[in-house]
Amino acid sequence: METILNLPIENKIFYAVLVFSWTVYLWEAYLAYRQRRIYRLTMHVPHELGKIMDTDTFEKSRLYQLDKSNFSFWSGLYSETEGTLILLFGGIPFVWKVAGTVTARFGLGPEYEIFQSLSFLILATLFSAFTGLPWSIYNTFVIEEKHGFNQQTLGFFLKDAVKKFIVTQCILLPVTSLLLYIIKIGGDFFFIYAWLFTLGVSLVLVTIYADYIAPLFDKFTPLPEGELKEEIESMSKSISFPLTKVYVVEGSKRSSHSNAYFYGFFKNKRIVLFDTLLEDYSPLNKDGEPETDTPTEDKSKLKNKKQGCNNPEVLAVLGHELGHWKLGHTVKNIVISQMNSFLCFFLFAVLIGRKELFVAFGFYNSQPTLIGLMIIFQFIFSPYNEVLSFCLTVLSRRFEFQADSFARGMGRASELYSALIKLNKDNLGFPVADWLFSMWHYSHPPLLERLRALGSTKQD
């Protein structure tokens, strides 16, 4: 202990970062172990779930979640080991030096720090993309494929990965260069300008994402005229939700998982529905329609196993989502996010001048701004980030209960009840959770808790 106390401050910082990182990893591994025991030992449908989930679906969801948990263990161990080795062997200053060599070939010396920073970002993201690719491929083409969710070919997957990398660079590089420039010229109050800049960028990205970025990867089409669209517009009007458009996104070409969300600011709101959410639109149902000579009884069984929700259930799900808007959850989350962002930039301004922070991670003769952002936001703030993440998880669960209650107040409790059951089955969600694991990780309450809170019974 005395030896540790006598270490230079930069060494204490370095080892504290490593110790905390592994502490968090071991805590997460322990929680995952508790949940894996649930997956392994819960072999039969619990009595209170008897009317909600059949034995076959229960077993499929158990095996799916067990495979995902095992994969998460190994990928998490690799990620933690890789991060530790990068720190121990000076990977960050090494890549910074290589970035300087690259920019020097274009006649740009160390005084062109922003260009070196952009070169560093490209190299770092390339490294991350290549080391993460095998894990992503295994997850998609082994686990998701094994359990019937993957709809992609390898060619589509790789093309998509390249496209995502290019689009990310097109956004990341100019935004980072402008942020670094603002920090350089901002004077004593640069943290205010940096915060305002990131606020503006986030609002712009939220506004343009579904209109200009998401369509680069998925096909968005307006929801056809009909009963469902009329009901959505009527429900939106009843709570003064300023709906302008309703889209269906072709999520089925990637995965059979389903989702729905809304976006936009002020009087320009749009709703996006995944085709896999809509029973009448999902290509997975069209592919699985019974032949004409199939016995009537078998046809009925197949019909009951359709992917997605019927129209009343879709409206109940949207009632829940619109509840988030009506109850101000979206605005509250934005306010919390921006208060946190401002606090972080303020603390960054306080700490950026501390040379020992740079020395701790191998930067003895320079203090690059980008590296300072990385060290402070990623490493120094990590204890605070863990606490904040847990608090936001707790808050998110509270918001989910409130949104469910809002949908119930709209008279859609029974439909939401059945929709939650269907979506849980479609996505092979396992309805039994370890209390500590769910408390720490689940941003949405477990299925049974939501059904109890709805307080409605659904006839089989």
Salt bridges, closest charged atoms under 4 A:
GLU28 OE1 - HIS441 NE2 2.73
GLU48 OE1 - ARG452 NH2 2.97
ASP56 OD2 - LYS60 NZ 3.45
GLU59 OE2 - ARG62 NH2 2.89
ASP67 OD2 - LYS146 NZ 2.89
ASP67 OD2 - HIS147 NE2 2.77
GLU113 OE1 - LYS184 NZ 3.10
GLU144 OE1 - HIS257 NE2 3.14
ASP160 OD2 - LYS164 NZ 3.59
ASP160 OD2 - ARG254 NH1 2.44
ASP211 OD1 - ARG270 NH1 2.83
ASP218 OD1 - ARG254 NE 2.60
GLU225 OE2 - LYS229 NZ 2.97
GLU279 OE2 - LYS422 NZ 3.70
GLU313 OE1 - LYS422 NZ 2.93
GLU356 OE2 - ARG354 NH2 2.58
GLU400 OE1 - HIS320 NE2 2.83
GLU400 OE2 - HIS324 NE2 3.22
GLU400 OE2 - HIS444 NE2 3.39
ASP404 OD1 - HIS320 ND1 2.68
ASP404 OD2 - ARG450 NE 2.82
ASP434 OD2 - ARG34 NE 2.88
